[in-house]
Amino acid sequence: MSQNHLTPHVHRFGFSAMGCPCELQLEVIDPELARIAAAAAQAEVERLDRKYSHYRDDSLVARIDASADAGTTIEVDDETADLLDFSTTLHAQSGGRFDITAGALTKLWDLQSARVPGEAEIASALARCGWHHVLWRRPYLKLDVPGMRLDLGGVVKEFAADRAAQCCRDAGIAHGVVDLGGDLAVIGAHADATPWLAGIKAPRDMSHTFAKIELHSGGLATSGDYERAVIVDGRRYSHIIDPLSGHPVESFASVSVLAESCLVAGAASTLGMLLGLGAGYVWLQGLGLPFLCIDADGEASGTLAQH
């Protein structure tokens, strides 16, 4: 057998899920093993998308929302309970700004029609938000206000990236990276032990790479006001909504965080955005994880700011 047949190659698999382009890069000798692992990872991402999407009528989130309207309690599985426990911790750490019950607000601010909601609409949505309206006694969940809507978008994509990476490991892949719309989970460093190189986009010029980050393990996640923001009458509106004010956050253009998992990295980057320019930066510094903040003027700060 030639030496070339014993050399690992990077096999790329692209697909779409969770409203974003996704890619798996799997470095392995056997291309069939790569295909099997990629199929398992994609199936896991699609399973989580079906389960937790708040755009589907047949998702678990839709069942939970229906239980709010009916005033009933619902029992959830361990996977969902773990995500709810994690979200509870994030709610406490953010002073209430990370709130998965803000679905009524996030749907209201889905500005595809380029119409900014009025204050009465915002007040109505705010009345149907708030973790203090939730009765959570694992595994039993009750949303205590009719019309409450869950939105797990702040945790599910990053959780899915970690799960996809684990599926690849379980299939026998030791070297690779999962990319779900820019949120990355490392399966393992390159076969020669060198890191994967990830690019962080410039928020105001998506064709430009602002910084390059070396990844040996763990996860990298970025939250920002650019990919799903809209501009109405010259003003930029982020898709990240502050559930305390009911309005889009005015914060960094983007926050990127490196952590031991994509889930933790995503939570930290989202909280940095929600807490804002001053408090968010201080909180990220205290967290002790490598991070990069880019403001609206393109100025960088944080421990990854050298580029």
C-alpha positions as a Markdown table, in Angstrom:
| # | Residue | x | y | z |
|---|---|---|---|---|
| 1 | Met | 0.0 | 0.0 | 0.0 |
| 2 | Ser | 1.4 | 3.4 | -0.9 |
| 3 | Gln | 2.3 | 5.9 | 1.8 |
| 4 | Asn | -0.4 | 8.2 | 0.4 |
| 5 | His | -3.1 | 5.7 | 1.3 |
| 6 | Leu | -2.0 | 6.0 | 5.0 |
| 7 | Thr | -2.1 | 9.7 | 5.1 |
| 8 | Pro | -5.1 | 11.4 | 6.7 |
| 9 | His | -7.0 | 13.8 | 4.5 |
| 10 | Val | -9.5 | 16.5 | 5.4 |
| 11 | His | -13.0 | 15.6 | 4.1 |
| 12 | Arg | -15.6 | 18.4 | 4.0 |
| 13 | Phe | -19.3 | 17.9 | 4.3 |
| 14 | Gly | -21.7 | 20.8 | 3.9 |
| 15 | Phe | -25.4 | 21.0 | 4.8 |
| 16 | Ser | -27.9 | 23.5 | 6.1 |
| 17 | Ala | -29.6 | 23.4 | 9.5 |
| 18 | Met | -30.9 | 25.7 | 12.2 |
| 19 | Gly | -31.2 | 28.5 | 9.6 |
| 20 | Cys | -27.5 | 28.6 | 8.7 |
| 21 | Pro | -24.9 | 27.0 | 6.6 |
| 22 | Cys | -23.0 | 24.1 | 8.3 |
| 23 | Glu | -19.8 | 22.3 | 7.6 |
| 24 | Leu | -17.9 | 19.3 | 9.0 |
| 25 | Gln | -14.2 | 19.0 | 8.4 |
| 26 | Leu | -13.1 | 15.5 | 9.3 |
| 27 | Glu | -9.4 | 14.4 | 8.9 |
| 28 | Val | -9.2 | 10.7 | 8.5 |
| 29 | Ile | -7.5 | 8.1 | 6.3 |
| 30 | Asp | -10.7 | 6.2 | 5.4 |
| 31 | Pro | -13.2 | 8.3 | 3.4 |
| 32 | Glu | -16.0 | 5.9 | 4.2 |
| 33 | Leu | -15.5 | 6.4 | 7.9 |
| 34 | Ala | -15.7 | 10.1 | 7.3 |
| 35 | Arg | -19.0 | 9.7 | 5.4 |
| 36 | Ile | -20.5 | 7.5 | 8.2 |
| 37 | Ala | -19.5 | 10.0 | 10.9 |
| 38 | Ala | -20.7 | 13.0 | 8.9 |
| 39 | Ala | -24.1 | 11.4 | 8.4 |
| 40 | Ala | -24.4 | 10.7 | 12.1 |
| 41 | Ala | -23.4 | 14.2 | 13.1 |
| 42 | Gln | -25.8 | 15.8 | 10.5 |
| 43 | Ala | -28.6 | 13.6 | 11.7 |
| 44 | Glu | -28.0 | 14.7 | 15.3 |
| 45 | Val | -28.0 | 18.4 | 14.4 |
| 46 | Glu | -31.3 | 17.9 | 12.4 |
| 47 | Arg | -32.8 | 16.0 | 15.3 |
| 48 | Leu | -32.1 | 18.9 | 17.7 |
| 49 | Asp | -33.4 | 21.4 | 15.1 |
| 50 | Arg | -36.7 | 19.6 | 14.9 |
| 51 | Lys | -37.0 | 19.2 | 18.6 |
| 52 | Tyr | -36.2 | 22.7 | 19.7 |
| 53 | Ser | -37.1 | 25.0 | 16.8 |
| 54 | His | -39.6 | 27.7 | 17.7 |
| 55 | Tyr | -40.6 | 28.0 | 14.0 |
| 56 | Arg | -42.0 | 24.4 | 13.8 |
| 57 | Asp | -45.5 | 23.4 | 14.9 |
| 58 | Asp | -44.4 | 19.9 | 15.7 |
| 59 | Ser | -41.4 | 20.7 | 18.0 |
| 60 | Leu | -41.1 | 20.2 | 21.7 |
| 61 | Val | -40.9 | 24.0 | 22.1 |
| 62 | Ala | -44.3 | 24.2 | 20.3 |
| 63 | Arg | -45.8 | 21.7 | 22.8 |
| 64 | Ile | -44.4 | 23.7 | 25.7 |
| 65 | Asp | -45.9 | 26.9 | 24.3 |
| 66 | Ala | -49.2 | 25.1 | 23.9 |
| 67 | Ser | -49.0 | 24.1 | 27.5 |
| 68 | Ala | -48.7 | 27.7 | 28.5 |
| 69 | Asp | -51.9 | 28.6 | 26.6 |
| 70 | Ala | -53.7 | 25.6 | 28.3 |
| 71 | Gly | -52.3 | 26.4 | 31.7 |
| 72 | Thr | -50.9 | 22.9 | 32.1 |
| 73 | Thr | -47.7 | 21.4 | 33.4 |
| 74 | Ile | -45.4 | 19.4 | 31.0 |
| 75 | Glu | -42.8 | 16.8 | 31.9 |
| 76 | Val | -39.6 | 17.1 | 29.9 |
| 77 | Asp | -36.8 | 14.6 | 29.1 |
| 78 | Asp | -33.3 | 14.8 | 30.6 |
| 79 | Glu | -31.7 | 16.5 | 27.6 |
| 80 | Thr | -34.3 | 19.3 | 27.8 |
| 81 | Ala | -34.0 | 19.5 | 31.6 |
| 82 | Asp | -30.2 | 19.9 | 31.3 |
| 83 | Leu | -30.7 | 22.8 | 28.9 |
| 84 | Leu | -33.3 | 24.4 | 31.2 |
| 85 | Asp | -31.0 | 24.1 | 34.2 |
| 86 | Phe | -28.2 | 25.7 | 32.2 |
| 87 | Ser | -30.5 | 28.5 | 31.0 |
| 88 | Thr | -31.5 | 29.1 | 34.6 |
| 89 | Thr | -27.9 | 29.6 | 35.6 |
| 90 | Leu | -27.4 | 32.0 | 32.7 |
| 91 | His | -30.5 | 34.0 | 33.7 |
| 92 | Ala | -29.0 | 34.4 | 37.2 |
| 93 | Gln | -25.5 | 35.3 | 36.0 |
| 94 | Ser | -26.9 | 38.0 | 33.5 |
| 95 | Gly | -29.2 | 39.7 | 36.0 |
| 96 | Gly | -32.2 | 38.5 | 34.0 |
| 97 | Arg | -31.0 | 39.5 | 30.5 |
| 98 | Phe | -30.6 | 36.0 | 29.3 |
| 99 | Asp | -34.1 | 34.7 | 29.4 |
| 100 | Ile | -35.4 | 31.8 | 27.3 |
| 101 | Thr | -39.0 | 32.9 | 27.9 |
| 102 | Ala | -38.4 | 36.0 | 25.7 |
| 103 | Gly | -39.9 | 34.2 | 22.6 |
| 104 | Ala | -42.8 | 36.6 | 22.3 |
| 105 | Leu | -40.2 | 39.5 | 22.1 |
| 106 | Thr | -37.9 | 37.7 | 19.6 |
| 107 | Lys | -40.8 | 36.9 | 17.3 |
| 108 | Leu | -42.1 | 40.5 | 17.6 |
| 109 | Trp | -38.7 | 41.8 | 16.6 |
| 110 | Asp | -38.3 | 39.5 | 13.6 |
| 111 | Leu | -38.0 | 42.4 | 11.3 |
| 112 | Gln | -38.3 | 40.7 | 8.0 |
| 113 | Ser | -41.1 | 43.2 | 7.1 |
| 114 | Ala | -38.7 | 46.1 | 8.1 |
| 115 | Arg | -41.4 | 47.4 | 10.4 |
| 116 | Val | -40.4 | 48.4 | 13.9 |
| 117 | Pro | -43.0 | 47.4 | 16.5 |
| 118 | Gly | -44.8 | 50.0 | 18.5 |
| 119 | Glu | -44.4 | 50.5 | 22.3 |
| 120 | Ala | -47.9 | 49.0 | 23.0 |
| 121 | Glu | -46.8 | 45.8 | 21.1 |
| 122 | Ile | -43.6 | 45.7 | 23.0 |
| 123 | Ala | -45.4 | 46.2 | 26.3 |
| 124 | Ser | -47.8 | 43.3 | 25.4 |
| 125 | Ala | -44.9 | 41.0 | 24.6 |
| 126 | Leu | -43.0 | 42.0 | 27.8 |
| 127 | Ala | -46.0 | 41.0 | 29.9 |
| 128 | Arg | -45.7 | 37.5 | 28.4 |
| 129 | Cys | -42.0 | 37.2 | 29.2 |
| 130 | Gly | -40.0 | 36.6 | 32.4 |
| 131 | Trp | -38.4 | 33.6 | 34.1 |
| 132 | His | -40.2 | 34.6 | 37.3 |
| 133 | His | -43.4 | 33.4 | 35.6 |
| 134 | Val | -42.0 | 29.9 | 35.2 |
| 135 | Leu | -42.5 | 27.0 | 37.6 |
| 136 | Trp | -39.5 | 24.7 | 37.0 |
| 137 | Arg | -39.1 | 21.7 | 39.3 |
| 138 | Arg | -37.1 | 19.2 | 37.2 |
| 139 | Pro | -38.6 | 17.4 | 35.2 |
| 140 | Tyr | -41.8 | 19.4 | 35.5 |
| 141 | Leu | -42.2 | 22.7 | 33.7 |
| 142 | Lys | -45.1 | 25.2 | 33.8 |
| 143 | Leu | -45.3 | 28.6 | 32.0 |
| 144 | Asp | -47.7 | 30.5 | 34.2 |
| 145 | Val | -48.8 | 33.1 | 31.7 |
| 146 | Pro | -50.9 | 32.3 | 28.6 |
| 147 | Gly | -49.1 | 33.4 | 25.4 |
| 148 | Met | -45.6 | 32.8 | 26.9 |
| 149 | Arg | -43.2 | 31.5 | 24.2 |
| 150 | Leu | -39.9 | 29.8 | 24.7 |
| 151 | Asp | -36.8 | 30.6 | 22.6 |
| 152 | Leu | -33.9 | 28.3 | 23.1 |
| 153 | Gly | -31.9 | 29.9 | 20.3 |
| 154 | Gly | -29.3 | 31.1 | 22.7 |
| 155 | Val | -28.1 | 27.6 | 23.6 |
| 156 | Val | -29.4 | 25.0 | 21.1 |
| 157 | Lys | -27.0 | 25.7 | 18.1 |
| 158 | Glu | -24.0 | 25.6 | 20.3 |
| 159 | Phe | -25.2 | 22.5 | 22.1 |
| 160 | Ala | -25.8 | 20.9 | 18.7 |
| 161 | Ala | -22.2 | 21.7 | 17.6 |
| 162 | Asp | -20.9 | 19.9 | 20.7 |
| 163 | Arg | -23.2 | 16.9 | 20.2 |
| 164 | Ala | -22.2 | 16.7 | 16.5 |
| 165 | Ala | -18.5 | 16.7 | 17.6 |
| 166 | Gln | -19.2 | 13.9 | 20.0 |
| 167 | Cys | -21.1 | 11.9 | 17.4 |
| 168 | Cys | -17.9 | 12.0 | 15.2 |
| 169 | Arg | -15.8 | 10.9 | 18.1 |
| 170 | Asp | -18.2 | 8.0 | 18.8 |
| 171 | Ala | -17.8 | 7.0 | 15.2 |
| 172 | Gly | -14.1 | 6.9 | 15.4 |
| 173 | Ile | -13.0 | 10.3 | 14.3 |
| 174 | Ala | -10.2 | 11.8 | 16.3 |
| 175 | His | -9.4 | 14.9 | 14.2 |
| 176 | Gly | -11.9 | 17.5 | 12.9 |
| 177 | Val | -14.1 | 20.5 | 13.5 |
| 178 | Val | -17.8 | 21.1 | 13.4 |
| 179 | Asp | -19.0 | 24.5 | 12.1 |
| 180 | Leu | -22.6 | 25.5 | 12.6 |
| 181 | Gly | -23.0 | 28.9 | 11.2 |
| 182 | Gly | -19.7 | 30.1 | 12.6 |
| 183 | Asp | -20.1 | 28.4 | 16.0 |
| 184 | Leu | -17.3 | 25.8 | 16.2 |
| 185 | Ala | -16.7 | 22.6 | 18.2 |
| 186 | Val | -13.3 | 20.9 | 17.8 |
| 187 | Ile | -13.4 | 17.1 | 17.6 |
| 188 | Gly | -9.6 | 17.1 | 17.9 |
| 189 | Ala | -6.6 | 18.9 | 16.5 |
| 190 | His | -5.1 | 18.0 | 13.2 |
| 191 | Ala | -3.5 | 14.6 | 12.9 |
| 192 | Asp | 0.0 | 16.2 | 13.1 |
| 193 | Ala | -1.2 | 17.9 | 16.4 |
| 194 | Thr | -1.3 | 21.4 | 14.8 |
| 195 | Pro | -4.4 | 23.5 | 15.5 |
| 196 | Trp | -7.3 | 24.3 | 13.3 |
| 197 | Leu | -7.3 | 27.9 | 12.1 |
| 198 | Ala | -10.6 | 29.8 | 12.5 |
| 199 | Gly | -11.4 | 33.2 | 11.1 |
| 200 | Ile | -13.5 | 35.8 | 12.9 |
| 201 | Lys | -15.3 | 38.0 | 10.4 |
| 202 | Ala | -15.2 | 41.7 | 10.5 |
| 203 | Pro | -18.8 | 42.7 | 11.6 |
| 204 | Arg | -19.2 | 45.5 | 9.2 |
| 205 | Asp | -17.4 | 43.8 | 6.3 |
| 206 | Met | -18.3 | 40.2 | 6.2 |
| 207 | Ser | -15.9 | 39.5 | 3.3 |
| 208 | His | -13.0 | 40.5 | 5.6 |
| 209 | Thr | -11.4 | 38.2 | 8.2 |
| 210 | Phe | -10.8 | 40.4 | 11.3 |
| 211 | Ala | -8.8 | 37.9 | 13.3 |
| 212 | Lys | -7.5 | 34.3 | 13.0 |
| 213 | Ile | -7.7 | 32.0 | 16.1 |
| 214 | Glu | -5.9 | 28.7 | 16.7 |
| 215 | Leu | -8.1 | 25.9 | 18.0 |
| 216 | His | -6.7 | 22.8 | 19.5 |
| 217 | Ser | -9.8 | 21.7 | 21.4 |
| 218 | Gly | -13.1 | 23.0 | 22.9 |
| 219 | Gly | -15.3 | 25.5 | 21.2 |
| 220 | Leu | -15.4 | 29.0 | 19.7 |
| 221 | Ala | -18.6 | 31.0 | 19.4 |
| 222 | Thr | -19.5 | 34.5 | 18.2 |
| 223 | Ser | -22.5 | 36.6 | 19.0 |
| 224 | Gly | -23.1 | 39.8 | 17.0 |
| 225 | Asp | -25.5 | 42.3 | 15.6 |
| 226 | Tyr | -24.6 | 41.8 | 12.0 |
| 227 | Glu | -25.8 | 38.5 | 10.4 |
| 228 | Arg | -29.5 | 38.9 | 11.3 |
| 229 | Ala | -29.7 | 42.6 | 11.9 |
| 230 | Val | -31.8 | 44.9 | 9.8 |
| 231 | Ile | -31.5 | 48.6 | 9.1 |
| 232 | Val | -34.8 | 50.6 | 9.2 |
| 233 | Asp | -34.7 | 54.4 | 8.5 |
| 234 | Gly | -30.9 | 54.4 | 8.8 |
| 235 | Arg | -30.9 | 52.6 | 12.2 |
| 236 | Arg | -29.4 | 49.2 | 12.8 |
| 237 | Tyr | -31.6 | 46.8 | 14.9 |
| 238 | Ser | -29.9 | 43.7 | 16.3 |
| 239 | His | -31.7 | 40.3 | 16.5 |
| 240 | Ile | -30.5 | 40.1 | 20.1 |
| 241 | Ile | -33.3 | 41.5 | 22.3 |
| 242 | Asp | -32.9 | 42.7 | 25.9 |
| 243 | Pro | -35.8 | 41.1 | 27.7 |
| 244 | Leu | -35.7 | 43.7 | 30.4 |
| 245 | Ser | -36.3 | 46.7 | 28.1 |
| 246 | Gly | -38.0 | 44.8 | 25.3 |
| 247 | His | -35.7 | 46.5 | 22.7 |
| 248 | Pro | -32.7 | 45.2 | 20.7 |
| 249 | Val | -29.4 | 45.6 | 22.5 |
| 250 | Glu | -27.1 | 48.4 | 21.8 |
| 251 | Ser | -23.8 | 46.7 | 22.4 |
| 252 | Phe | -20.6 | 45.4 | 20.7 |
| 253 | Ala | -20.8 | 44.6 | 17.0 |
| 254 | Ser | -19.6 | 41.2 | 18.0 |
| 255 | Val | -18.2 | 39.1 | 20.9 |
| 256 | Ser | -16.2 | 35.9 | 20.4 |
| 257 | Val | -15.3 | 33.5 | 23.2 |
| 258 | Leu | -13.1 | 30.4 | 23.4 |
| 259 | Ala | -14.1 | 27.8 | 26.0 |
| 260 | Glu | -14.0 | 24.1 | 26.8 |
| 261 | Ser | -17.2 | 23.6 | 24.8 |
| 262 | Cys | -19.1 | 25.5 | 22.2 |
| 263 | Leu | -22.1 | 25.6 | 24.5 |
| 264 | Val | -20.1 | 27.5 | 27.2 |
| 265 | Ala | -18.5 | 29.7 | 24.6 |
| 266 | Gly | -21.9 | 30.6 | 23.1 |
| 267 | Ala | -23.4 | 31.4 | 26.4 |
| 268 | Ala | -20.5 | 33.7 | 27.3 |
| 269 | Ser | -20.5 | 35.5 | 24.0 |
| 270 | Thr | -24.3 | 36.1 | 24.2 |
| 271 | Leu | -24.1 | 37.3 | 27.8 |
| 272 | Gly | -21.3 | 39.7 | 26.8 |
| 273 | Met | -23.5 | 41.1 | 24.1 |
| 274 | Leu | -26.6 | 41.4 | 26.4 |
| 275 | Leu | -24.7 | 43.1 | 29.2 |
| 276 | Gly | -23.3 | 45.8 | 26.8 |
| 277 | Leu | -20.1 | 47.7 | 26.2 |
| 278 | Gly | -19.1 | 48.5 | 29.8 |
| 279 | Ala | -20.6 | 45.8 | 32.0 |
| 280 | Gly | -20.2 | 43.1 | 29.3 |
| 281 | Tyr | -16.5 | 43.7 | 29.0 |
| 282 | Val | -16.0 | 43.7 | 32.7 |
| 283 | Trp | -18.0 | 40.5 | 33.0 |
| 284 | Leu | -15.9 | 38.8 | 30.3 |
| 285 | Gln | -12.7 | 39.8 | 31.9 |
| 286 | Gly | -13.8 | 38.3 | 35.2 |
| 287 | Leu | -14.9 | 35.1 | 33.5 |
| 288 | Gly | -11.3 | 34.3 | 32.6 |
| 289 | Leu | -11.9 | 32.8 | 29.1 |
| 290 | Pro | -10.1 | 34.1 | 26.0 |
| 291 | Phe | -12.4 | 36.6 | 24.2 |
| 292 | Leu | -12.5 | 39.2 | 21.5 |
| 293 | Cys | -14.9 | 42.2 | 21.4 |
| 294 | Ile | -15.3 | 44.3 | 18.3 |
| 295 | Asp | -17.2 | 47.6 | 18.6 |
| 296 | Ala | -19.3 | 49.4 | 16.0 |
| 297 | Asp | -16.2 | 51.4 | 14.9 |
| 298 | Gly | -14.2 | 48.2 | 14.3 |
| 299 | Glu | -12.0 | 48.6 | 17.4 |
| 300 | Ala | -11.0 | 45.4 | 19.1 |
| 301 | Ser | -10.5 | 44.6 | 22.8 |
| 302 | Gly | -10.0 | 41.5 | 24.9 |
| 303 | Thr | -7.4 | 38.8 | 25.3 |
| 304 | Leu | -7.7 | 37.8 | 21.6 |
| 305 | Ala | -7.4 | 41.3 | 20.3 |
| 306 | Gln | -4.0 | 40.9 | 18.7 |
| 307 | His | -4.4 | 40.3 | 15.0 |
